[in-house]
Amino acid sequence: NVAKKDYKAMHIPMTIALFDETGKQLELDETGATEKVIELKEKKHKFVFANMPSKPIASLFRGFSAPVIVKFKRPVEELGKLMAFDTDSYNRWDAAQIIASIVITNAYDAMCKGKDANCPEYFINAISQVLTDTHTDPALLAEALSLPMLMNIMTSMKNIDVDILYQAKEFIKKSLANALEIEFLSVYNQNFVEGAYKVEPADIAKRSLKNICLGYLMCTDNPDIQRLCQQQYENANNMTDSLSALTLYVHHQTEGFELLLMDFYDKWQDNALVMNKWFTLQATSPAPNTLNNVIELMQDAAFSMENPNNIRALIGTFSTNNLQFNQGSGKGYKFVADQVITLNTTNPQMASRIVSAFNSWKTFNKPRQKLMQQQLQRILDIDNISPDVFEIVNKALINKA
């Protein structure tokens, strides 16, 4: 039992800073230093910082001072403060991810019990403070505003009903969008890059932040915002803005999205790299008709089962679509299993990558576990299964839930 082994304490340097409730970085010693490296050499340590005006909020392991995973339960209000004003970029992003995951899982738990979910005020306030921050790199602000992906939220969950989890995340995003629509629109406009397209870090960061804000704004179902999204697509002078607007239009199934898809196709059908992006944005859609659409796209002239990049962009991407791959009917599982069986003989390496989508089957609720297990067994039973595919499937099935 590894947990019972008596490991010796390691020498771990930890850079620390302390903040007050307003975001002011506090002095840690008589020299006025606001950041300090603490040497951890024992299993337990006690450090005292004198003359603190109030209970401080700690920012730990700043600047990647040690490659460790920290298990530290703290009040969500503290996380909200760090998300709003921590001066360490990674810690600020990490606080944002943790607090968002907590808020989304709380909404999920409420929905599972048939209760009303809510988006807490402290989270709305934290997002608001990020939106009003004019001093930080827009690229970091974009990351801080990005809600965690479902697959990241699910790593600490069991018996997952992915439909409800998706609804919970969308509820939180929509709640934030409705509460802070004016702020999101203001930041969108502030970061609109005028003039000729330039590949410069400052412009790239602004486009990133602008498109994150547009993603929230499209959750408001405001017709003016939908027109804004369409205008961004039509007037875009770069692929980032064009694809971002098109993806939002398609994923929200906004009226007229089919026309924009065909317009993009007509412009770029002779560019294989861009067409793969076109496949990907459709394969990631949360819309109920996504699977049928993917099947139809496999017949498109721009797609070939002989082209690994096409397969990766369409089929591989669909296998990572947490909502539609995991649809309750099991059709998503059967479709992906069918493609794995086909690729087993033509491209076993690609088949093994795609079948890895089933690896997390034990984290889902019982009905989905059964459906995924059936498809894994079907793959395992095929004649001449390749070593690449066998290794992944057999390993997944060894310990049944």
N, C-alpha and C positions, 0 to 999 in steps of 0.2 A: 504494500500500500504506500504509494508515493507520498501521500499526505502525512503519513506518520514518520517519515524519515526526518532525522534531525540535521537539517541543512545549516551550514555556517552562514552567518551574515556576510553579505558582499559589500564592498566599498562602492557606494552609489552617490555621485554628486547631484545635488538637487538645487537648481536655481529657483529662487522664490521671490515673489513680490506680494505686497499686501495693499489692498485698496479699501477706502472707506465707502460708505453708502452712496456718495455722490460721484464716485469714480476717480477720486484723487488718489494718486499713488503715494503711499505713506513712507516716511523715513524710517529705516530699520536700525540705525545706530547713530552714535554721536557724530559720525562723519557726514551724515545727511544722505547716505546711500539709499536708493529706493529699490535696489535689487541686490540679492546676496546669494552666494553659493554656500549651501549647507552640506557638510560631508556626513553621509549616513554610513556608519561602520558597525553598528550593533543592531540587534533585532528590534530593540525599542529605544527611542530617543525622545528627549523632551527639550524643546527650545523655547526660550522666553524672550519676547520682544517687549521692551518697556515703553511706557508713555504713549500707549495707544489711546486715542481719544474715544474710541468705541470698538465694538467687536469687528475685527477686520475680515475682509474676504480674501482668501489666499489663491494666488495663481502659482501653480506648482510645475516643476520641471520645464521651466521656460527655455526657449531656444534649443529644445531637444537635448537638454543637459545630460540625460541618460536614456538609453533605449529600453524603457520599461512600460508595462501596462499598469495604470493606476486604478485600483478599486477604492473609490472614495465617495461614499454617499453624502450628499450635501443637499440642503434645501433648494427647491427649484427656484426660489426667489434669488438665491445667490448665483445660480447658473445664469439667470436672466441678467443680472448685473454684469457678470463676466462677458456674456454675449454682447452687451451694450458697450462696455468700455475697456475690456482687457487690452493692454498694449502689446501682448504677445499674439501674433497672428494665428498661430496654430491653436493656442488655448482658446482664443475667441471663437474660432470655427468649431472646435470640439465642444465647447459649452453650448453653442447653438444646436449642434447635432444631438447632444444628449437631452437638452430640454425639449426639443421638437419631438424626439422619440418618446419621451415621457408623456407629453401632451397627447400625441397620437394614440399611444397604447391606452391611456386613460379613456379617451373617446371610444376606442375599440371595446374596452371592457364594459363601458356603459351600454353601448349598442348591443353587445352580446347578451346583456341582461334585460334588454327591451326598454332601457331607460334613455332619457334625453342626454345627448352629449353636449359638452360646452367647450368653448375655447377660452381659457382663463385670461383674465385681464393682465396678469403679469407677463404673459407671452405676447399679447398684443402690444403692450408697452415696450417690451424688449425689441420687437420687430420695428416699432415706431422709432426707437432711438437709433437703430441701425440706419433707417431711411433718412434720418435727419443729420447723420454724420457726414460732414463735408470735408473732413480732414484726412480720412483714411482712403487708401488705394481702392478705387471702385471694384477691382478684381476681388479683393478680400470681402468687400461688402456683398458682392454677388454670391460668394461662397457662403457667407453667414446667413443670407436670406434663403438659400436653397434647402428645402426640406429633405430629410434623409430618404434614400430609396427604400422601397418596401423590403427588398432582400436584406438590407442592413438592419431594418427594424426587426425582421423575423429571426435574426440570429439568436435573440434571447427569449424567443417565444416557443410554445409547444401547442399542439392541437389547434392549429391556426385555421380559421375560416377566412380565406384570403379575400372573399367578396366584402365581408364586413370590414376587414382591415383597410382595403382600398377606399371604401366609403368613409371610414374614419379620417383617413389622410385627406381626402377631398373635402370633407366637412371642415377640417381645420384650415385648409388652404383657402376655401371659399369664405370662411369667417374672417380670416385676416384680410382678404381682398375687399370684402364689403366694409369692414371697419376702417380700413386705411386706403380706400380707393384714391382719395385726393393726394395722399402722400406718394403712393405708387406712381400715379400719373405725373406728379411733379418731378420725381426722380427720373422717370422715363424721358421726359422732355429735356431735363438738364443734361442728360447723357447722350442725346441725339447728336451724332457726329456729322457736321456739315462738310460740304466740299468733297473733293476727290478722295477715293479710297486709298488708305495708306496702311501698310502692315507695320504698325508701330505699337509698342506695348500700351501706351496711354489710350490709343483708340480702341485697341482690342479689349482693354479693361472696361471702357465705357460701353462698348457694344454688349459685353457680357452682362453688365449690370442692367442695362436698358432692357435686354431680352428676358432677364429674370423677372423684372417688373411687369413686362407685357404678359408673361405667363400667369402672374397673379391677376392682372386686370382682366384677362379673358375669362376668369372664373366668375366675374360679376354678371355675366350675360347682358351687359350693357351694349345696345346696338351701336353706340358711338365708338366704343372700344373695338367692337368687331370691325367697324369701318377703318379704324386706325390700324388694326392688324392687316387688313387687306391692302391698305395704302402702303404699309411698310413693305409688304411683299412686292407690290407693283413698282415701287420706287427704289427698291434696294439696288445698291451698286456693288454689293459683295455677297458671297455665298452664305455667310453667317446670318445676316439679317434676312435674306430670302428664305433660307431653310427654317430659321426659327419661327418666322411668321407662318409659313406654310404648315409646319408641324403643328402649331397651335390651332390653326384653322381646321386641319384634318382631325386632330385628336378631339376637338370639341364638336366635330361634325357640324360646324357652322354652315348655314345655308350657302350653297355655291362652292363648297370645298372641292367638289369633283371637277369643276371648271378650272380651279387653280392647279389641281394635280395634273390635269391634261396640259395646261399651259406650260408648267414646268417640264413635263415630258417632251413636249414639242421643242422646247428650247435646248434640251440637254440629251436627247436620245442617242446622240452619236458620241457622248462622253461616258465611257464605262464607269469611271470613278464616281461621277456625279449621279449616275443612274443607281449605283449601289446605295447612295444616300437616300434616293427616292424610294427604293425598296425598304430600307431600314425605317424610315419615318412612318411607313404604313404598317410594318410588322410590329412596331411598338405601340400602336394605337390601342387605347382601352375600349374602343367601340365594340359592341357585341358581334358585329359582322366581320371582325378582323380575320378570323380563321378562314372564312369563305373567301375573303379578299386575297389572302396569302395564296390560297389554292389557285385562284384565278391568275394571280401574278406569275405563278410558275409556268403559265402558258404564254406569257408575254414574250415578244420577239427579243427583248433586251435581257431575258433570263435564260440561263442554261445550267442544267445539272452537271455539266462538264466543267463549269467555271467555279472554282472554290470560293472566289470572292462573292459571286452571286449567292451561293449557298449560305455563306456566312452572313451576308447582309439580310437575306430574307428568312431562311429557315432557322439559322442559328439565332438570329435576333428574336424571332417569334418564340423560341424556346426559353428566352429570358423575359418574356412578357408575363409578369407575375399574375396578372388578372386573367388574360385570355388563354395562356398555356394551361393554367390551373382551373379553367372553367369547370363547374360542377358536373357537367354531362360526361366529362372524360374524353371529349372529342379532341381536345388539344393534345392530350397525352397520346392518343391513338395516331394522330397525324404525325407527331414528331417521331414516334416509334416506327411508323411506316417509312419515314425518310431515313432513319438510322439503318433499317433493314436493307433498304435500297443501296445506301452508301457503303454498307458493310463490305460489299464486293468491289465497288468502284473507287472508293476513297475512305478506307478504314480509319485513317487518322482524323479526318473530318467527322466521321460517324462517332468516334470516341469522344470528341469534343462536344458534339451536340447531345449525346446521350447523358453527359454529365449533368444536364438540366434535371435529371431524376434523382440526383444524389441527396437532395434535401427532403425526400419523400416522407421521412419519419416525423418531420416537424408539422405536417398538416393534419387536419382532422381525419377521423377514421374513414369516412367515405372516400376521400381523396387518396388516402394511403392505399386503400384496397385497389382503386383504379390504377394508380401508378405502379403498384406491385404487379398487377396483371400484365401491364405492358413491359415491364422489366423482364418478367418471366417469359413472355412471348419472344422477346429479343434473344434471351438466353437459349431458347429452344430451337433457334433456327439452325439449319445445316451450315457447316463451314463458317461458323462465327469466327471473326478475325481475333487474334490475340489482343489487339488494342481495345476492341469493344468488349470482349469477354472480361478483361481485367476490371473495367469500370463497372459493368453490370453485376458481375459476381460479387465484387466488393460491396456494392450497394445492398445486395440481397442477403449477405452473410448473416447479419444480425437483424432478424425481423422484429418489427415494433411490437 
